[in-house]
Amino acid sequence: MPDVTDNRSEHEFEIVVDGHRAVAAYQMEDDTIVFTHTIVPEAIEGRGVGSRLIRAALDSARDRKLKVIPQCPFVAAYIERHPEYRDLL
């Protein structure tokens, strides 16, 4: 699977799979990253793209020592299923 990139100018983590772009949009507030929404095109749903995208975004937040606010239900559900990321909240 392709790498996830942080498109900071657009405030989106993104991954392109089979020509389809999935994104996790965010806003920065000081030392906090607020995930506002996640979009995974229907053509690539069910292949783990969303999970790969969010895992990379959360790992980036950890590396940058940011706190996370998961306004996006997909990000919140991911953190609920993966307790190793709860310390970011």
Secondary structure, 3 states (H helix, E strand, C coil): CCCCEEECCCCEEEEEECCEEEEEEEEEECCEEEEEEEECCHHHCCCCHHHHHHHHHHHHHHHCCCEEEECCHHHHHHHHHCHHHHHHC
